[in-house]
């Protein structure tokens, strides 16, 4: 069976990039991280984009990448696994386009674990901007509360990523794909 495209959604720190790489290997698919695509095209980090263009400038860039991915939803093309930036789900038009050519998997994780993972990742402070003035756990909880209805709406599958290895999470997704 040709592997369909898979879009991984969820809050930063939930494992989209790490699981995505493992999943792409298991599916013999190409892996794309939208944040890397945005930063590469801009020639600057995500944090620098936010600093110079604000949230709206970043979201414009993100929407362009999502539109490009949606347009490349050719079923005969090489399958792709995409780690989608956490806030991309707020772009309903882009998400609707992506859902037409891909299976969307929401990786969930409790806010406390997300905070721990981000604190343990040395690149988080330099590469990821604060999303609210509150910062820390309060920020994670507030942003998740705003995004959760969108994650839920677009998800074809919800997978908990806490206390599981990336290989275990990817394995659950592969089994689901084989059964559906």
N, C-alpha and C positions, 0 to 999 in steps of 0.2 A: 504494500500500500504506500502511495506517495504521502509523505507527511504534510499535513496542512500547516499553514502559518500559525504560530502561537505568539500571543501578546501577553506578557507578564505585567500585571498592574499591582500597585500597593505602595505603601508609604516607604520613604527612604529607610534603608536598614532592614527591610523585610526579606531581602535575599534575591531580588530580581536579577541582578547582574550575575551573581555567583551561580544561582540555580539555572539561569538562562544559558550560561556557558556549558554547564553539565548537560542540560536538556538538548541543546543544539548538537552536542557530540553524540548523544544517544539517538537523535533523529537524523543524523547526517545532514544537518541544516546549517545555514549561515547564521551567525549571531550578530545582532545589532543592538547597541545601547544608545538610545536617543540622546541622552545627555552628552555622550562622547561625540555623536554626530553634530550636535549643536555647537559644542565647544570647538570642534575641529573646523567647522565652517566659519565660525566667528574668529578663530585664531586667538581665543582667550578662554579662560576658565568660566564655569557657570557662575561662580561668585563674582568675577569681574563683569560679566554680562549684567548680573543683577545690580552691581554697583554703578555701572555706567548707563544702563538702559532701564533699570527698574523691572518690576514684575511684568509690566505690560510688554516691554521690549523682549524679555525672555519668552513670554507666552507667544508672541508673534513668531519668533524663531521656531519655537516648539511646534506650533500649528503647521508651519511650512514643512517640517520634517514628517509630522504625522500624515499630512496630505500626500507627501511623496511616497510614504510607505503604503498608504491606502491605494494609491494609483498603481503601485507595483504589485497588486494582488493577483497577478496572473497565475492561475492554477498550474500551468505548465512550467513556470519558472522554478528555480531552486527554492525549496522551502526555507523559511526564515523564522528564527526565534528572536523576539524583540523584548528588551527590557525598556519599558515605557516610563518616562519620568513620572513621578508620583502625582503631579498636578495635571497631567495631560487628560485625565478623565473628566476634568471640568469643561473640556471642549467637546460638547455633545455632538456637534457635526462631525468632527474628526473621529470620535469614538464610534459613531454610527457607521462611518465609512470603513473603519478598521474591522468592525464586527462582521461586515459583509464578506470579508476575505480571510478571516482568521478566527481561531478559537481564543477566547480571552480567559486568562486564569488570574484570579486575585490571590496573592500571597498575603495572608494575614499574620499578625504577630501582636502580642500585647504591647501597649505603650511603654511599659517599664523595660521590656526586653529590647525594644527599638532604641530607647535611650542608651541602654548598656552597649548595644552593638555600635551605635554611632560614637559613643565615648571611646570605645576600643579601636576605632578606625582612625588612624593618624591623619588621613586625608580629609575627613569630614569638615573640620573647621576651615581649611583653606579652599575647599572645593564646593561646599554647600552653604548658602546664605541662610541666615535666620529667616523664618517665615512669618513670625509674629514678634512683637516687642517682648513677650513673656519669656520666650526661650525655654529650653529644657523640657521637662515632662509636661508642663502646662501647654507649651506650644504644640507638642505632639498630640495631646488630647484634643485641643481646639481644632487643629487642622484635620485630624481624623474624623471628628464629628461633622465637619463641613463636607469632607470628601466621601465618607462612607456610603451615603445613598447612591453616589455615582459609581463607586466600586461595585456595589451590590447590583445595581441596574445593568451594568455591562458584563459582569462576570458570567461565563458559562460554567466555570468550576471555581470553587473556593477551597484553597489548601492552606492549612496552618503550617507555618514554617518554624515555629519555636520548638526548641529541644529536638530538632531533627537535622540530619546532615543534608547538604545540598543534593547528594545522590538519592537520599530517601525521598525528598520532595519531588525531584525530577522523575523518579521511578513511579510515584503516585500519578503524576501527570501522564506519563507514557501508558500506564495501565488504563487510565480513563480514556485516553485517545483510542487505544486498541478496542475498547469495549463500546465506544460510541460511534 
